[in-house]
């Protein structure tokens, strides 16, 4: 949903609410509902749910104090320490700040929705007025709890452990959530939070307090998300964004985007020169980084998107051992160095290996969690998926798990369709040895593709060896007693190409037989400089490969656009960011258009179009064929083994 307007949350307004928040942390009263009390009566005594439902004394309301429980935890976990340890302190502070913000949001909802005036005239309300009052009260409470939990997560998620699965397994859910009124809502939420904190099985170390707090408030958000469809009068929740001043925290309706929650993953720094061969891949990677860096944070768009040279999804493929992981690290290194230099926030966000879950729906949830940060317009994001064939495998293949299908479903939804937001600041890279095993719908989302083929020439192999023995040479000069080449300076071929034309050893015609046949057939009727040539060629290709669709034609068009924008940004733009990078969107766009025009002078549109069509169609055929060939090879191999075994057996 489009959020129309942004409202600031001012720090000085929060300061006035902090005492009220602190009073809730010091003491709240809650009387458990019958259902929560009776939950899990037959389970064993040590069950956490039973522990939660056993109210002290003879029923009635129970008073709990989160701050007191945290002090008791300090005594239990760190009896020697005088001050409250860092993790406990951080948690207490985050919960207090979360509640403060929640109260502010609730007050804001009261005013915006007209609940304040209903409350003032409460005694005079008729039946429908009372119904409206109660409905708005529930929505206001739900929104307050949501904002509270969201702020707590925002503050603690980055300091919590990366893997919370152990804590999630101990956690038995929240027995009840009340949204009858703000006081009841906050009391009920803090009551069970406090009960869990006091349970000896849950908290074993001070770090557990942060981890548990994150798990608990994530569950609270999930509970509210589940109920939001039954809430009324939510317009004033969903039509606006509240942004906390001097912070990247914002509440936008019920969106749980978690800006700032995804943190950059560490990677080894690698320069392009250390990668041997792979000219196509290195060139592509360099273009990608230049284009991402052109993103405009104020306009929230990228001039390269308008020029047709930006790739939200791309693919690098090649045989094993040709440097996929090095290439991922090199792209990340280059982006990070430029971002640091230009003072731009950068997120390296690779897909985790542990994405596929055995639980029904678990993989989809994890995939959404991974893809959400890609919609954050406040940083540049590079999101590689290494060994993409594991998580995005052809759905119709035998034995493909439900988890893979869920992951692909989410991927497709977020890369095109109602959920897809692309500001031109994030790019997903699929890296694979087996592109033919990728799901067809996933492949058709790929707008740029390149081969990662490793060392290919005599010079490449010379350089690959040189990178290895030069380490010995520096530690023990003269130890490597071998003669080098006369007419080649090591690594001189490993620099970056000027443009694609330099790299493409363009074959005039397709190399794949069936594609060539179709090409020749159409060429007898039309010249490749006629538009009709392509219309008929595509029709012929579709007969050969039924999965070839208008999406493929769009991909060819974007490949041509990429070639037209295949120019270097000026060197001094990087050295003096104020010349280009720090300019406003319009200026950047105009500067790029000038560069593009200058670059196009030597290009022939119909020739580039022909080259890209040939490249793409060869590619389609290779991917379609490899799968079949691999199955045939495996079968031949099996037959050879059986024949050999029979012969050996005959000799015994």
Secondary structure as UniProt FT lines:
FT   STRAND          5..9
FT   HELIX           11..15
FT   TURN            16..17
FT   HELIX           18..26
FT   STRAND          28..30
FT   HELIX           34..38
FT   TURN            39..42
FT   TURN            45..46
FT   HELIX           48..53
FT   STRAND          62..64
FT   HELIX           66..77
FT   TURN            79..80
FT   HELIX           86..113
FT   HELIX           115..120
FT   HELIX           122..124
FT   HELIX           127..156
FT   TURN            157..159
FT   HELIX           165..170
FT   HELIX           182..197
FT   TURN            200..202
FT   HELIX           206..227
FT   HELIX           228..230
FT   HELIX           235..238
FT   STRAND          240..244
FT   TURN            245..246
FT   STRAND          250..252
FT   TURN            253..254
FT   TURN            259..261
FT   HELIX           272..274
FT   HELIX           279..293
FT   STRAND          295..296
FT   TURN            297..300
FT   STRAND          301..302
FT   HELIX           303..307
FT   STRAND          313..317
FT   TURN            320..321
FT   HELIX           324..342
FT   STRAND          346..348
FT   TURN            353..354
FT   TURN            360..361
FT   HELIX           362..372
FT   HELIX           373..375
FT   TURN            377..378
FT   STRAND          380..385
FT   TURN            386..391
FT   TURN            395..396
FT   TURN            398..399
FT   HELIX           402..415
FT   TURN            418..419
FT   STRAND          426..432
FT   HELIX           435..437
FT   HELIX           440..443
FT   TURN            444..445
FT   STRAND          448..451
FT   HELIX           458..475
FT   TURN            477..478
FT   TURN            490..491
FT   HELIX           492..494
FT   HELIX           500..503
FT   HELIX           513..525
FT   TURN            528..529
FT   HELIX           531..544
FT   TURN            546..547
FT   HELIX           550..564
FT   HELIX           571..575
FT   HELIX           577..579
FT   TURN            580..582
FT   HELIX           585..600
FT   TURN            601..602
FT   HELIX           605..651
//
